[in-house]
Amino acid sequence: MIGPRALLLASTLALVGCSLAPKTVLPAPPVPQSWPVGDAYLLQSEAALPILSYQSVFTDARLHSLAEQALTNNRDLRVAYANVAAARAQARVTRAGQFPAIGISGGAGYSDSNGASGSGDFSLRGGVTAFELDLFGKLANASEADRNRALATEAASRTVRLALIANLAEAWATYGADRDLLAIAQDTAANARENVRLTRARLDGGVAPRTDLRQAEQILATAEDAIAAQTSALAQDENLIRLLVGGDVDRALLPNGLADVTPAIASLPAGVNSQILLRRPDVIEAEYGLRAANADIGVARAQLFPSISLTGLLGFASNALSSLFDSGSFSWSAGGDVTAPIFDAGGRRAGVAVSEAQRDAALAGYEGVIQTAFREVADALAVQGTIAERVRAAAANTAAAADTAMLSDARYKGGVDSFLASLDAQRSLYAARRTEIATQLLLVQTRVALFRALGGDGGAGAATS
């Protein structure tokens, strides 16, 4: 037959672990089930996109080497990983509150009065010093909230990692574009110097007016200014790459131009189901934040109910060492405390309302992150759908401008056209070449943006780094 003490114990154990937190229900993603379809998007397939890694998207070994350096040395990433370690430790601290605290204490004393034989007092006490019965899940929900916050912090570290890799790829590509722009400026300056020399000779021979010489000198000055500007830009590009990598950079790892960059960054397919956005680290972070806010409601609700704490001690006490382990020296004690709110002017209920409002805010934030992610991917796909035509048009424009400049120069030297027409053609060629480089860079930047927007490299977190 089960006695009353056993029934009481069974009832107490049944209450322990009871949770007042509402069940977390994630809303359906507030975005369409597929990306926009149309001429601007060029839907290519409905096959699911696999989890991306930077090694599969960025195919150049030089960029891989820089990325590995960055993942090891970048200071922002180190801060993010340290935050993950702190969040995990805090979760363990909170979790420890669910278990009894066991301690031990001891003491010794000796007294000698008027020459009489002395006496000693010795004691040893140990056992459960404090333990709160988690009848309503307050401690369990607090532990769950901190666990989810630790997971959210880990997802945030993966966001930092993703941004680091994407920023490094963009900086690497920009360096290549600036190398090309510097080469264009140097070519233009060389042609301008030759034009200045020929025009000065024509002026000295009485064939050309002084205005022709001044106009040729303007083209030369513009090109020389561009050389200085692009030299500075390249130095700044190196500084940025050095910052991202977290140390010195071997220049052999840098591209010689966009001809190196474009094939090194693969194009990503469109037509992927938008559920893939749930893999983005910022979406994962928002989800765990929502789960933590939900657990906080359970903590606040548990505050409305009594809190029961148990203390217990088990040990020995004696006034003489010889009798320390006698049966009579053994002692034990146990006690319990119950605290229950009577009147707090609605403070505890207000705490529940605060937690519920914070949960609602976390829910709206979770949905907002998904919507923002969808917009970023859709924008990148819109550019990707038309960028090939823009690159083709820019190349055709450059070819036409180069032919026009050649013909105008020949007509000027043949006395058919004025020098102004030749200068205009040279300016148009310079602008066309720069526009072509900018368009090619945009193509690469769009690929990197899509890698970032889809949450590329999302499978690698702080735990494995």
Residue pairs with C-beta under 8 A, 6 or more apart in sequence:
12 133
12 135
15 133
15 135
15 136
16 133
16 134
16 135
17 134
17 137
17 140
18 135
18 136
18 137
19 136
19 137
19 140
19 141
19 298
20 136
20 137
20 141
20 297
20 298
20 301
20 302
21 137
21 141
21 144
21 294
21 295
21 297
21 298
21 299
21 301
22 294
22 297
22 298
24 290
24 291
24 294
26 287
26 290
26 366
27 363
27 366
27 367
29 274
29 275
29 277
29 278
29 367
29 370
29 374
30 367
30 370
30 371
31 274
31 277
31 370
31 371
31 374
32 274
32 374
33 273
33 274
33 275
34 43
34 46
34 271
34 273
34 274
35 41
35 43
35 270
35 271
35 272
35 274
35 377
35 378
35 381
36 378
36 381
36 382
37 43
39 385
40 382
40 385
40 386
41 270
41 378
41 381
41 382
41 385
42 270
42 384
42 385
43 270
43 271
44 269
44 270
44 271
45 269
45 270
45 271
46 271
46 273
47 269
47 271
47 272
48 272
48 273
48 276
49 268
49 269
49 272
49 276
49 454
51 279
51 458
51 459
52 268
52 451
52 454
52 455
52 456
52 457
52 458
53 456
53 457
53 459
53 460
54 64
54 67
54 165
54 169
54 451
54 456
54 457
55 64
56 266
57 265
57 266
57 268
57 447
57 451
57 456
58 64
58 67
58 165
58 169
58 264
58 265
58 266
59 263
59 264
59 265
59 266
60 255
60 260
60 261
60 264
60 265
62 252
62 253
62 254
62 255
63 168
63 169
63 172
63 253
63 264
65 253
66 168
66 172
66 241
66 245
66 249
66 253
67 165
67 168
69 245
69 246
69 247
70 77
70 164
70 165
70 168
70 244
70 245
70 246
71 77
71 161
71 164
71 165
71 465
72 246
73 245
73 246
73 247
74 164
74 244
74 245
74 246
75 246
76 160
76 164
77 157
77 160
77 161
77 164
77 465
80 156
80 157
80 160
80 161
80 462
81 157
81 462
81 465
83 153
83 156
83 157
84 150
84 153
84 154
84 157
84 462
84 463
86 153
87 146
87 149
87 150
87 152
87 153
87 154
88 150
90 146
90 149
90 150
91 143
91 146
91 147
91 149
91 150
93 146
94 139
94 142
94 143
94 145
94 146
95 143
95 146
95 147
97 132
97 139
97 142
97 143
98 134
98 139
98 140
98 143
99 131
100 128
100 130
100 131
101 128
101 129
101 130
101 131
102 126
102 127
102 128
102 129
103 126
103 127
103 129
104 124
104 125
104 126
104 127
104 315
105 123
105 124
105 125
105 126
105 315
106 122
106 123
106 124
106 125
107 121
107 122
107 123
108 120
108 121
108 122
108 123
109 120
109 121
109 122
110 118
110 119
110 120
110 121
111 118
111 119
111 120
111 121
112 118
119 319
119 320
120 319
120 320
120 321
121 318
121 319
122 317
122 318
122 319
122 320
122 321
122 324
123 315
123 316
123 317
123 318
124 315
124 316
124 317
124 324
125 313
125 314
125 315
125 316
125 317
126 313
126 314
126 315
127 312
127 313
127 314
127 315
127 332
128 310
128 311
128 312
128 313
129 311
129 312
129 313
130 309
130 310
130 311
131 309
131 310
131 311
131 312
132 139
132 307
132 308
132 309
132 310
133 308
133 309
133 310
134 140
135 305
135 306
135 308
136 301
136 302
136 305
137 298
137 302
138 298
138 299
138 302
138 303
138 307
140 298
141 295
141 296
141 297
141 298
141 299
141 302
142 295
142 299
144 291
144 292
144 295
144 298
145 292
145 293
145 295
145 296
145 299
146 292
148 288
148 289
148 291
148 292
148 295
149 288
149 289
149 292
151 284
151 288
152 284
152 285
152 286
152 288
152 289
152 292
153 285
154 461
154 462
154 463
155 281
155 282
155 284
155 285
155 288
155 461
156 281
156 282
156 285
157 461
157 462
158 281
158 284
158 457
158 458
158 460
158 461
158 462
159 281
159 282
159 285
161 457
161 460
161 461
161 462
161 465
162 281
162 452
162 455
162 456
162 457
162 458
163 452
164 244
165 456
165 457
166 448
166 449
166 451
166 452
166 456
167 244
168 241
168 244
168 245
169 265
169 448
169 451
170 445
170 448
171 237
171 240
171 241
171 244
172 241
172 254
172 255
172 261
173 255
173 258
173 261
173 265
173 441
173 444
173 445
173 448
174 237
174 441
175 234
175 237
175 238
175 241
175 254
175 255
176 254
176 255
176 256
176 257
176 258
176 259
176 260
176 261
177 257
177 258
177 261
177 437
177 438
177 440
177 441
178 230
178 233
178 234
178 237
179 234
179 255
179 256
179 257
180 257
180 258
180 437
181 226
181 230
181 233
181 434
181 437
182 227
182 230
182 231
182 233
182 234
183 257
184 226
184 430
184 433
184 434
184 437
185 223
185 226
185 227
185 229
185 230
186 223
186 227
188 219
188 222
188 223
188 226
188 426
188 430
189 220
189 223
189 224
189 226
189 227
191 426
192 216
192 219
192 220
192 222
192 223
192 426
193 220
195 216
195 219
195 220
195 426
196 213
196 216
196 217
196 220
199 208
199 212
199 213
199 216
199 419
200 213
202 208
202 212
203 209
203 210
203 212
203 213
208 419
211 419
212 419
215 419
215 420
215 423
216 419
216 423
219 423
219 426
219 427
223 430
238 249
238 251
238 254
241 249
241 254
242 248
242 249
255 261
255 264
258 437
258 440
258 441
258 444
261 444
262 440
262 443
262 444
265 444
265 447
265 448
266 447
267 384
267 447
268 384
268 447
268 450
268 451
268 454
270 381
270 384
270 385
272 454
274 374
274 377
276 454
276 455
277 283
277 370
277 373
277 374
277 377
277 454
277 455
278 284
278 287
278 370
279 454
279 455
279 458
280 369
280 373
280 453
280 454
280 455
280 458
281 455
281 458
282 369
282 373
282 455
283 366
283 369
283 370
283 373
283 455
284 458
286 362
286 365
286 366
286 369
286 370
287 366
289 362
289 365
289 366
290 359
290 362
290 363
290 365
290 366
292 362
293 355
293 358
293 359
293 361
293 362
294 359
294 362
296 355
296 358
296 359
297 352
297 355
297 356
297 359
299 355
300 348
300 351
300 352
300 354
300 355
301 352
303 341
303 348
303 351
303 352
304 341
304 348
304 349
304 352
305 340
306 338
306 339
306 340
307 338
307 339
307 340
308 336
308 337
308 338
309 336
309 337
309 338
309 339
310 334
310 335
310 336
310 337
311 334
311 335
311 336
311 337
312 332
312 333
312 334
312 335
313 332
313 333
313 334
314 332
315 331
315 332
316 324
316 325
316 329
316 330
316 331
317 329
317 331
318 324
318 326
318 329
323 329
341 348
373 453
373 455
376 449
376 452
376 453
377 450
377 453
377 454
379 449
379 453
380 446
380 449
380 450
380 453
381 450
383 442
383 446
383 449
384 446
384 447
384 450
387 439
387 442
387 443
387 446
388 443
390 439
390 442
391 436
391 439
391 440
391 443
394 432
394 435
394 436
394 439
394 440
395 436
397 432
397 435
397 436
398 429
398 432
398 433
398 435
398 436
400 432
401 425
401 428
401 429
401 431
401 432
401 433
402 429
402 432
404 425
404 428
404 429
405 422
405 425
405 426
405 428
405 429
407 425
408 417
408 421
408 422
408 424
408 425
408 426
409 422
409 425
409 426
411 417
411 421
411 422
412 418
412 419
412 421
412 422
